[in-house]
Amino acid sequence: MYPRLFFLAATLLSFNAAHAAGPYDGEWKGTAVTRPPCNMGEIALSVADNKVSGEARFPRGTPHIAGVVADDGKFDGSVGHWRFTGIFKDDAFSGSFSTVGRCDMTVTLTRAK
């Protein structure tokens, strides 16, 4: 009887560990800003299991965001076809990307609670 109970406990523990939330999981929102003549945009991301997906809303379009978060919080991904990098730390994100026309965008996000 005890071996069966031990197996059940071990199975439940491994299930919980496999489905535990990552340190950056959640919904993130903020802005992408630059100097004129480029437009400001709104950013919305979702992080789950170190995978990032979302979108950037600009007056001229809404490119998709995709990428991955390393265990140390470093992010590497894309906004549309532009490279997007940054870092997650606690409930804040800071990053950047450059668009066609050399609009250097600075991104700041916070995690929704």
Phi and psi restraints in degrees (value plus and minus 20) as a CYANA .aco file:
   2 TYR   PHI     -84.5   -44.5
   2 TYR   PSI     -60.0   -20.0
   3 PRO   PHI     -79.1   -39.1
   3 PRO   PSI     -58.3   -18.3
   4 ARG   PHI     -85.3   -45.3
   4 ARG   PSI     -61.9   -21.9
   5 LEU   PHI     -84.5   -44.5
   5 LEU   PSI     -61.4   -21.4
   6 PHE   PHI     -82.0   -42.0
   6 PHE   PSI     -64.3   -24.3
   7 PHE   PHI     -80.4   -40.4
   7 PHE   PSI     -63.9   -23.9
   8 LEU   PHI     -82.3   -42.3
   8 LEU   PSI     -65.0   -25.0
   9 ALA   PHI     -83.3   -43.3
   9 ALA   PSI     -63.6   -23.6
  10 ALA   PHI     -84.0   -44.0
  10 ALA   PSI     -58.9   -18.9
  11 THR   PHI     -84.2   -44.2
  11 THR   PSI     -65.1   -25.1
  12 LEU   PHI     -83.9   -43.9
  12 LEU   PSI     -60.9   -20.9
  13 LEU   PHI     -84.1   -44.1
  13 LEU   PSI     -63.8   -23.8
  14 SER   PHI     -88.4   -48.4
  14 SER   PSI     -54.1   -14.1
  15 PHE   PHI     -83.3   -43.3
  15 PHE   PSI     -66.3   -26.3
  16 ASN   PHI     -83.7   -43.7
  16 ASN   PSI     -60.7   -20.7
  17 ALA   PHI     -85.3   -45.3
  17 ALA   PSI     -58.6   -18.6
  18 ALA   PHI     -90.1   -50.1
  18 ALA   PSI     -44.3    -4.3
  19 HIS   PHI    -131.6   -91.6
  19 HIS   PSI      -3.6    36.4
  20 ALA   PHI     -91.4   -51.4
  20 ALA   PSI     124.6   164.6
  21 ALA   PHI     -89.7   -49.7
  21 ALA   PSI     122.2   162.2
  22 GLY   PHI     -95.1   -55.1
  22 GLY   PSI     143.3   183.3
  23 PRO   PHI     -87.1   -47.1
  23 PRO   PSI     -36.3     3.7
  24 TYR   PHI    -133.0   -93.0
  24 TYR   PSI     -16.6    23.4
  25 ASP   PHI     -80.6   -40.6
  25 ASP   PSI     122.7   162.7
  26 GLY   PHI     121.2   161.2
  26 GLY   PSI    -192.4  -152.4
  27 GLU   PHI    -122.2   -82.2
  27 GLU   PSI     112.6   152.6
  28 TRP   PHI    -144.3  -104.3
  28 TRP   PSI     117.6   157.6
  29 LYS   PHI    -159.6  -119.6
  29 LYS   PSI     131.2   171.2
  30 GLY   PHI     154.4   194.4
  30 GLY   PSI    -172.8  -132.8
  31 THR   PHI    -151.6  -111.6
  31 THR   PSI     139.1   179.1
  32 ALA   PHI    -137.6   -97.6
  32 ALA   PSI     100.0   140.0
  33 VAL   PHI    -143.6  -103.6
  33 VAL   PSI     135.5   175.5
  34 THR   PHI    -176.7  -136.7
  34 THR   PSI     158.1   198.1
  35 ARG   PHI    -102.4   -62.4
  35 ARG   PSI     131.3   171.3
  36 PRO   PHI     -78.8   -38.8
  36 PRO   PSI     128.9   168.9
  37 PRO   PHI    -113.8   -73.8
  37 PRO   PSI     -13.4    26.6
  38 CYS   PHI     -96.7   -56.7
  38 CYS   PSI     133.8   173.8
  39 ASN   PHI    -111.1   -71.1
  39 ASN   PSI     128.2   168.2
  40 MET   PHI     -97.9   -57.9
  40 MET   PSI     132.6   172.6
  41 GLY   PHI    -157.9  -117.9
  41 GLY   PSI     144.3   184.3
  42 GLU   PHI    -124.6   -84.6
  42 GLU   PSI     117.7   157.7
  43 ILE   PHI    -136.9   -96.9
  43 ILE   PSI     115.5   155.5
  44 ALA   PHI    -154.3  -114.3
  44 ALA   PSI     102.7   142.7
  45 LEU   PHI    -145.0  -105.0
  45 LEU   PSI     134.6   174.6
  46 SER   PHI    -146.6  -106.6
  46 SER   PSI     110.0   150.0
  47 VAL   PHI    -136.1   -96.1
  47 VAL   PSI     108.6   148.6
  48 ALA   PHI    -165.9  -125.9
  48 ALA   PSI     103.5   143.5
  49 ASP   PHI      33.2    73.2
  49 ASP   PSI      23.3    63.3
  50 ASN   PHI      47.4    87.4
  50 ASN   PSI      -8.6    31.4
  51 LYS   PHI    -125.5   -85.5
  51 LYS   PSI     115.8   155.8
  52 VAL   PHI    -133.5   -93.5
  52 VAL   PSI     115.4   155.4
  53 SER   PHI    -163.3  -123.3
  53 SER   PSI     133.6   173.6
  54 GLY   PHI     149.4   189.4
  54 GLY   PSI    -178.8  -138.8
  55 GLU   PHI    -171.8  -131.8
  55 GLU   PSI     136.4   176.4
  56 ALA   PHI    -134.1   -94.1
  56 ALA   PSI     101.8   141.8
  57 ARG   PHI    -119.7   -79.7
  57 ARG   PSI      95.2   135.2
  58 PHE   PHI    -142.3  -102.3
  58 PHE   PSI     139.4   179.4
  59 PRO   PHI     -76.1   -36.1
  59 PRO   PSI     -49.4    -9.4
  60 ARG   PHI    -123.4   -83.4
  60 ARG   PSI      -8.8    31.2
  61 GLY   PHI     139.7   179.7
  61 GLY   PSI     151.5   191.5
  62 THR   PHI    -153.3  -113.3
  62 THR   PSI      61.7   101.7
  63 PRO   PHI     -91.4   -51.4
  63 PRO   PSI     128.2   168.2
  64 HIS   PHI     -96.3   -56.3
  64 HIS   PSI     126.0   166.0
  65 ILE   PHI    -133.1   -93.1
  65 ILE   PSI     114.6   154.6
  66 ALA   PHI    -166.9  -126.9
  66 ALA   PSI     132.5   172.5
  67 GLY   PHI     147.7   187.7
  67 GLY   PSI    -190.9  -150.9
  68 VAL   PHI    -153.5  -113.5
  68 VAL   PSI     132.7   172.7
  69 VAL   PHI    -130.8   -90.8
  69 VAL   PSI     106.9   146.9
  70 ALA   PHI     -95.3   -55.3
  70 ALA   PSI     144.6   184.6
  71 ASP   PHI     -78.6   -38.6
  71 ASP   PSI     -47.6    -7.6
  72 ASP   PHI    -106.6   -66.6
  72 ASP   PSI     -15.9    24.1
  73 GLY   PHI      76.1   116.1
  73 GLY   PSI     -27.7    12.3
  74 LYS   PHI     -91.5   -51.5
  74 LYS   PSI     113.7   153.7
  75 PHE   PHI    -130.5   -90.5
  75 PHE   PSI     117.3   157.3
  76 ASP   PHI    -156.9  -116.9
  76 ASP   PSI     102.1   142.1
  77 GLY   PHI    -185.4  -145.4
  77 GLY   PSI    -172.0  -132.0
  78 SER   PHI    -165.9  -125.9
  78 SER   PSI     132.2   172.2
  79 VAL   PHI    -136.2   -96.2
  79 VAL   PSI      88.1   128.1
  80 GLY   PHI      40.9    80.9
  80 GLY   PSI    -142.8  -102.8
  81 HIS   PHI    -125.7   -85.7
  81 HIS   PSI      -6.9    33.1
  82 TRP   PHI    -117.3   -77.3
  82 TRP   PSI     119.6   159.6
  83 ARG   PHI     -89.7   -49.7
  83 ARG   PSI     118.5   158.5
  84 PHE   PHI    -151.5  -111.5
  84 PHE   PSI     102.0   142.0
  85 THR   PHI    -149.8  -109.8
  85 THR   PSI     140.1   180.1
  86 GLY   PHI     154.4   194.4
  86 GLY   PSI    -185.7  -145.7
  87 ILE   PHI    -163.6  -123.6
  87 ILE   PSI     115.8   155.8
  88 PHE   PHI    -114.4   -74.4
  88 PHE   PSI     114.3   154.3
  89 LYS   PHI    -165.7  -125.7
  89 LYS   PSI      98.1   138.1
  90 ASP   PHI      35.6    75.6
  90 ASP   PSI    -138.2   -98.2
  91 ASP   PHI    -126.9   -86.9
  91 ASP   PSI       2.7    42.7
  92 ALA   PHI    -149.2  -109.2
  92 ALA   PSI     130.3   170.3
  93 PHE   PHI    -152.9  -112.9
  93 PHE   PSI     119.6   159.6
  94 SER   PHI    -155.3  -115.3
  94 SER   PSI     119.1   159.1
  95 GLY   PHI    -184.4  -144.4
  95 GLY   PSI    -192.9  -152.9
  96 SER   PHI    -178.6  -138.6
  96 SER   PSI     139.4   179.4
  97 PHE   PHI    -175.2  -135.2
  97 PHE   PSI     140.2   180.2
  98 SER   PHI    -140.5  -100.5
  98 SER   PSI     115.7   155.7
  99 THR   PHI    -121.4   -81.4
  99 THR   PSI     155.2   195.2
 100 VAL   PHI     -78.6   -38.6
 100 VAL   PSI     121.8   161.8
 101 GLY   PHI      66.5   106.5
 101 GLY   PSI     -12.8    27.2
 102 ARG   PHI      39.3    79.3
 102 ARG   PSI      22.5    62.5
 103 CYS   PHI    -105.4   -65.4
 103 CYS   PSI      87.6   127.6
 104 ASP   PHI    -104.7   -64.7
 104 ASP   PSI      91.3   131.3
 105 MET   PHI    -117.5   -77.5
 105 MET   PSI     112.3   152.3
 106 THR   PHI    -125.8   -85.8
 106 THR   PSI     105.8   145.8
 107 VAL   PHI    -131.4   -91.4
 107 VAL   PSI     110.7   150.7
 108 THR   PHI    -148.6  -108.6
 108 THR   PSI     111.3   151.3
 109 LEU   PHI    -152.9  -112.9
 109 LEU   PSI     135.9   175.9
 110 THR   PHI    -150.4  -110.4
 110 THR   PSI     131.1   171.1
 111 ARG   PHI    -102.7   -62.7
 111 ARG   PSI     113.2   153.2
 112 ALA   PHI     -90.3   -50.3
 112 ALA   PSI     120.6   160.6
